[in-house]
Amino acid sequence: MAHRDIIVVGASAGGIPALESLVAGLPATLPAAVLVVLHLSPHIPSYLDAILARAGALSVTPAIDGEPIVPGRVYVALTDRHLMLEEGRLRVTHGPKENRVRPAIDVLFRSAAYAFGPRVIGVVLSGLLDDGTAGAWAIKDRGGVVLVQSPEEAKHASMPESVLRHVDVDYTLPVAHMPRVIAQLINKPIIDIGDAVIADTPRIENRVTLEARVRPGEIMQLGSISPNTCPECKGVLTKIEEGPITRYRCHTGHAYSLQTLMADVNEEVEMALWSAVRVANERMLLLGEMEKMARARGDEATAQQCAEQVQTTKSHLKHIQEAALDHKMFDHL
C-alpha cells in the first residue's frame, strides 16, 4: 500500500506567519517531503528558508534543480524560479510566469498531482487573488487531498476563499490544526492509481514550464481561442476549462486564472485612462500655444477656435479623470 508522502504548500500575502506555524507543528521524523511556494518579488532576496528553519525541527533548504526528493525535508522555491516535481526529483525552472508570478503555486501543485497522484497533500494558505485554485483542483482530480486555511484566520482570505468556491476541499481549518491532520493522512494507506490515464492538459502545461518549447498548436488544442490577449506579450490566449474553473494560457506560455486576467485588464484600463489624461493635458498646452500665436498675428478666428477646443477638452478630461479615480472600477472581485 502506498502512503501520502508529498506535501505541497502555497502561500502569498500574509503567508509567512502561516508557514511558520505550519512548519513549527511538523515533527523532525515526518515521513514526507514538504515543498513550499511563496509569492516572492524577483528583486528582493528571499530569506524564507532561514525563517522556516528557525520555526521548526525539519531541515529546510532552497530547492535545487535535479535534487532527489527526501522525506523529512522542507524545500523552498527560489526567487524568480518555478518549483516543479518529477518522479523522484525536483525541477527548478525559469519558465513563463503563471498568474503574473514566478514561482507560482499552480505550477508546483499541478506537477505534483501529475507525478504523484493520490500521494499528494495540497495546502493553501493566506494570499490575494486565486493562484493555487487550479492546482488544488488538479490535486483532487488525481486523487490527492486538499487542506485550506480557514478564511477568517487568514490575513488575506482571497486565495483560501477561491479554492473553497471551486474545489471540493477535504479540510478547512486553522493552520495550528493542520499538522495533526497531515499526520493522520500520512499514516492512512491509500490505493495507488498506478498508470491511470491522465489528460493531455497537465502534461503539455508541465512541458511549457520546464522547456518553453511546446509548439503553439499544442497549447491552442487545450481549449477554445479567447478574444482576450495576453497582458504580458499580447499573444493569443486559449481558454481552458476544467470543472468549474476557467483559466487562460497564451501560445508563448504565460498563464492566467480568471481573476488574475481581470486584474491585469483592470491595470491596462487604468493605465489607458491616465495616458488619456496626460495626452489631454498636452493637447490643451499645445492649443494654448496656438491661441497665443494666433492672437499675436491678429488671427482672432483661429485664436477663438483654439480657446473653444481647450474648453471642450477640459470638459472631456473631467470625465476621464473621474473614471481613473473611481476605485470601485478597479477593486478586486
C-alpha positions as CSV (number, residue, x, y, z in Angstrom):
1,M,0.0,0.0,0.0
2,A,1.2,3.5,-0.9
3,H,1.2,6.4,1.6
4,R,0.8,10.1,1.2
5,D,4.4,11.4,1.3
6,I,4.3,14.6,-0.8
7,I,3.1,17.8,0.9
8,V,2.9,20.9,-1.4
9,V,2.1,24.3,0.3
10,G,1.2,27.5,-1.4
11,A,1.1,31.0,0.2
12,S,1.1,34.6,-0.8
13,A,0.4,37.9,1.0
14,G,0.2,37.3,4.8
15,G,1.6,33.8,4.3
16,I,4.8,33.8,6.2
17,P,3.3,33.6,9.7
18,A,1.0,30.8,8.5
19,L,4.0,28.9,7.0
20,E,5.9,29.4,10.3
21,S,3.0,28.0,12.3
22,L,2.6,25.0,9.9
23,V,6.3,24.1,9.9
24,A,6.5,24.5,13.7
25,G,3.9,21.8,14.2
26,L,5.6,19.2,11.9
27,P,7.9,16.6,13.5
28,A,11.5,16.1,12.6
29,T,10.6,12.5,11.8
30,L,8.0,13.4,9.2
31,P,7.9,10.6,6.6
32,A,7.1,13.0,3.8
33,A,8.7,15.9,1.9
34,V,7.3,19.4,2.2
35,L,7.6,21.7,-0.8
36,V,6.8,25.4,-0.4
37,V,5.9,28.2,-2.8
38,L,5.5,31.7,-1.5
39,H,5.0,34.5,-4.0
40,L,8.2,36.5,-4.0
41,S,9.4,39.7,-5.5
42,P,12.2,38.9,-8.1
43,H,14.1,42.0,-7.0
44,I,14.3,41.2,-3.2
45,P,16.4,38.4,-1.8
46,S,14.4,35.7,0.0
47,Y,15.2,34.5,3.5
48,L,12.3,32.2,3.7
49,D,14.5,29.1,4.1
50,A,16.2,30.6,7.2
51,I,12.9,31.8,8.6
52,L,11.3,28.4,8.3
53,A,14.4,26.6,9.6
54,R,14.1,28.6,12.8
55,A,10.4,27.8,13.1
56,G,10.5,24.1,13.5
57,A,12.5,20.9,13.7
58,L,12.6,19.9,10.0
59,S,15.6,20.5,7.8
60,V,14.9,23.4,5.4
61,T,16.7,24.0,2.1
62,P,16.3,26.0,-1.1
63,A,15.2,23.9,-3.9
64,I,18.0,22.8,-6.4
65,D,17.2,21.5,-9.9
66,G,17.6,17.8,-10.2
67,E,17.9,17.2,-6.4
68,P,16.3,14.0,-5.1
69,I,13.1,14.4,-3.0
70,V,14.0,13.3,0.5
71,P,11.3,12.7,3.2
72,G,11.6,14.9,6.4
73,R,12.9,17.9,4.5
74,V,11.3,21.2,3.5
75,Y,12.2,22.5,0.1
76,V,11.6,26.2,-0.6
77,A,11.1,27.7,-4.1
78,L,13.8,30.2,-5.2
79,T,13.2,33.8,-6.1
80,D,12.1,34.1,-9.7
81,R,12.1,30.4,-10.3
82,H,9.2,27.9,-10.6
83,L,9.4,24.8,-8.4
84,M,8.2,21.6,-10.0
85,L,8.2,17.9,-9.2
86,E,9.0,14.9,-11.4
87,E,9.1,11.3,-10.2
88,G,11.8,11.3,-7.5
89,R,13.3,14.7,-8.1
90,L,12.9,18.4,-8.0
91,R,12.9,20.7,-11.0
92,V,13.7,24.4,-10.8
93,T,12.9,26.4,-14.0
94,H,12.7,29.9,-15.3
95,G,9.6,29.0,-17.4
96,P,6.9,31.5,-18.3
97,K,5.1,33.3,-15.5
98,E,1.7,32.0,-14.3
99,N,-0.8,34.3,-12.7
100,R,1.8,37.1,-13.1
101,V,4.3,35.4,-10.7
102,R,7.3,33.1,-10.7
103,P,7.3,31.0,-8.6
104,A,3.6,30.1,-9.0
105,I,1.6,27.8,-6.7
106,D,-0.4,26.3,-9.6
107,V,2.9,25.1,-11.2
108,L,4.0,23.2,-8.1
109,F,0.6,21.8,-7.4
110,R,-0.1,20.7,-11.0
111,S,3.3,19.0,-11.4
112,A,2.9,17.2,-8.0
113,A,-0.5,15.9,-9.0
114,Y,0.7,14.7,-12.4
115,A,3.8,12.9,-10.9
116,F,2.4,11.6,-7.6
117,G,-1.4,11.4,-7.9
118,P,-3.1,10.4,-4.6
119,R,0.2,10.6,-2.7
120,V,-0.1,14.4,-2.6
121,I,-1.4,16.6,0.2
122,G,-2.0,20.2,-1.0
123,V,-2.2,23.1,1.5
124,V,-3.4,26.6,0.5
125,L,-2.7,29.4,2.9
126,S,-3.2,33.2,3.1
127,G,-3.0,35.2,-0.2
128,L,-4.6,37.5,-2.7
129,L,-6.4,36.6,-5.9
130,D,-6.6,32.9,-6.8
131,D,-3.3,31.3,-7.6
132,G,-3.5,27.7,-6.2
133,T,-7.1,27.1,-7.1
134,A,-6.4,25.4,-10.4
135,G,-3.6,23.5,-8.8
136,A,-5.8,22.3,-5.9
137,W,-8.4,21.2,-8.5
138,A,-5.6,19.2,-10.2
139,I,-4.6,17.5,-6.9
140,K,-8.2,16.5,-6.2
141,D,-8.6,15.3,-9.8
142,R,-5.7,12.9,-9.4
143,G,-6.9,11.5,-6.0
144,G,-5.0,13.8,-3.6
145,V,-6.2,15.7,-0.5
146,V,-6.5,19.4,-0.1
147,L,-6.4,21.5,3.1
148,V,-7.3,25.1,3.2
149,Q,-6.6,27.7,5.9
150,S,-9.8,29.0,7.5
151,P,-10.5,32.3,5.6
152,E,-11.5,34.0,8.9
153,E,-8.0,33.3,10.2
154,A,-6.0,34.1,7.1
155,K,-4.5,37.6,6.9
156,H,-5.7,37.7,3.3
157,A,-8.6,35.4,2.6
158,S,-8.8,35.6,-1.2
159,M,-6.8,32.5,-2.0
160,P,-8.5,30.3,0.5
161,E,-11.9,31.5,-0.4
162,S,-11.3,31.0,-4.1
163,V,-10.3,27.3,-3.5
164,L,-13.3,26.8,-1.4
165,R,-15.6,28.2,-4.1
166,H,-14.2,26.0,-6.9
167,V,-12.7,22.8,-5.3
168,D,-14.2,20.0,-3.2
169,V,-11.8,20.7,-0.3
170,D,-11.2,18.0,2.2
171,Y,-10.4,20.2,5.2
172,T,-10.9,23.8,6.1
173,L,-9.2,24.6,9.4
174,P,-6.8,26.9,11.3
175,V,-3.1,26.4,10.5
176,A,-2.3,25.2,14.0
177,H,-4.6,22.2,13.5
178,M,-3.1,21.2,10.1
179,P,0.0,19.2,11.4
180,R,-2.3,16.8,13.3
181,V,-4.5,16.2,10.2
182,I,-1.4,15.8,8.0
183,A,0.0,13.2,10.3
184,Q,-3.3,11.3,10.2
185,L,-3.4,11.5,6.4
186,I,0.2,10.3,6.1
187,N,-0.4,7.3,8.3
188,K,-3.5,6.2,6.4
189,P,-2.7,3.9,3.4
190,I,-4.0,4.8,0.0
191,I,-4.7,2.9,-3.1
192,D,-2.1,3.7,-5.7
193,I,-3.9,4.5,-9.0
194,G,-0.7,3.5,-10.9
195,D,-0.7,4.2,-14.6
196,A,-4.2,5.7,-14.7
197,V,-4.9,7.7,-17.9
198,I,-4.0,11.4,-17.5
199,A,-5.4,14.2,-19.6
200,D,-3.0,15.9,-22.1
201,T,-3.5,19.3,-20.4
202,P,-1.2,18.8,-17.4
203,R,1.4,17.0,-19.5
204,I,1.5,19.8,-22.0
205,E,1.5,22.6,-19.4
206,N,4.3,20.9,-17.4
207,R,6.4,20.8,-20.6
208,V,5.7,24.5,-21.2
209,T,7.1,25.4,-17.7
210,L,10.0,23.0,-18.0
211,E,11.1,23.6,-21.6
212,A,9.1,26.5,-23.0
213,R,9.4,24.7,-26.3
214,V,5.9,23.4,-26.8
215,R,4.6,24.2,-30.2
216,P,1.9,26.9,-30.3
217,G,-0.5,24.5,-31.9
218,E,-0.3,22.2,-28.9
219,I,-1.3,25.0,-26.5
220,M,-4.1,26.0,-28.8
221,Q,-5.5,22.5,-28.6
222,L,-6.0,22.9,-24.8
223,G,-9.2,24.9,-25.3
224,S,-11.0,27.5,-27.4
225,I,-9.5,30.7,-28.7
226,S,-10.3,33.7,-26.4
227,P,-11.0,37.2,-27.7
228,N,-8.7,38.5,-25.0
229,T,-4.9,38.8,-25.5
230,C,-2.0,38.1,-23.1
231,P,-1.3,41.2,-21.0
232,E,2.4,40.3,-20.9
233,C,3.3,39.5,-24.5
234,K,0.0,40.3,-26.4
235,G,-0.2,36.8,-27.7
236,V,-3.4,34.9,-28.5
237,L,-5.0,33.3,-25.4
238,T,-6.5,29.9,-25.2
239,K,-9.4,29.5,-22.8
240,I,-9.0,26.3,-20.7
241,E,-12.0,25.0,-18.8
242,E,-11.5,22.3,-16.0
243,G,-14.6,21.5,-14.0
244,P,-15.8,24.9,-12.6
245,I,-12.5,26.6,-13.3
246,T,-11.8,28.8,-16.3
247,R,-8.2,30.0,-17.0
248,Y,-6.1,31.1,-19.9
249,R,-2.8,30.4,-21.5
250,C,-1.1,32.2,-24.4
251,H,0.9,30.4,-27.1
252,T,4.2,31.6,-25.7
253,G,3.3,30.0,-22.3
254,H,2.1,32.8,-19.9
255,A,-0.9,31.6,-17.9
256,Y,-3.7,33.4,-16.1
257,S,-6.5,32.5,-13.8
258,L,-9.8,34.3,-14.5
259,Q,-9.3,36.7,-11.5
260,T,-5.6,37.4,-12.4
261,L,-6.5,38.1,-16.0
262,M,-9.2,40.5,-14.8
263,A,-6.7,42.2,-12.5
264,D,-4.3,42.7,-15.5
265,V,-7.1,44.0,-17.7
266,N,-8.1,46.5,-15.0
267,E,-4.5,47.6,-14.8
268,E,-4.4,48.2,-18.5
269,V,-7.7,50.2,-18.4
270,E,-6.3,52.3,-15.6
271,M,-3.0,52.9,-17.5
272,A,-5.0,53.8,-20.6
273,L,-7.1,56.3,-18.6
274,W,-4.1,58.0,-17.1
275,S,-2.4,58.1,-20.5
276,A,-5.6,59.8,-21.9
277,V,-5.3,62.4,-19.0
278,R,-1.7,63.1,-20.0
279,V,-2.5,63.4,-23.7
280,A,-5.5,65.7,-23.0
281,N,-3.3,68.0,-20.8
282,E,-0.6,68.1,-23.5
283,R,-3.3,68.9,-26.1
284,M,-4.6,71.8,-24.0
285,L,-1.0,73.2,-23.6
286,L,-0.4,73.0,-27.4
287,L,-3.8,74.6,-28.1
288,G,-2.8,77.4,-25.7
289,E,0.4,78.0,-27.6
290,M,-1.5,78.0,-30.9
291,E,-4.0,80.5,-29.5
292,K,-1.3,82.8,-28.3
293,M,0.5,82.8,-31.7
294,A,-2.8,83.4,-33.5
295,R,-3.6,86.4,-31.3
296,A,0.0,87.7,-31.9
297,R,-0.6,87.8,-35.6
298,G,-4.1,89.2,-35.3
299,D,-5.9,86.0,-36.3
300,E,-8.8,86.2,-33.9
301,A,-10.9,83.5,-35.6
302,T,-8.2,80.9,-35.2
303,A,-7.5,82.1,-31.6
304,Q,-11.2,81.7,-30.7
305,Q,-11.3,78.2,-32.3
306,C,-8.3,77.1,-30.2
307,A,-9.9,78.6,-27.0
308,E,-13.1,76.7,-27.7
309,Q,-11.2,73.4,-28.2
310,V,-9.4,73.9,-24.9
311,Q,-12.8,74.2,-23.1
312,T,-14.1,71.1,-24.9
313,T,-11.0,69.1,-24.0
314,K,-11.4,70.3,-20.3
315,S,-14.9,69.0,-20.3
316,H,-13.9,65.6,-21.6
317,L,-10.9,65.5,-19.3
318,K,-13.1,65.9,-16.2
319,H,-14.9,62.6,-17.1
320,I,-11.7,60.7,-17.8
321,Q,-10.2,61.8,-14.5
322,E,-13.3,60.8,-12.6
323,A,-13.1,57.3,-14.2
324,A,-9.4,57.0,-13.4
325,L,-10.0,57.9,-9.8
326,D,-13.0,55.6,-9.3
327,H,-11.6,52.9,-7.1
328,K,-14.8,50.8,-7.5
329,M,-13.9,50.3,-11.1
330,F,-10.6,48.6,-10.2
331,D,-11.4,46.8,-7.0
332,H,-10.7,43.0,-6.9
333,L,-13.8,41.0,-7.3
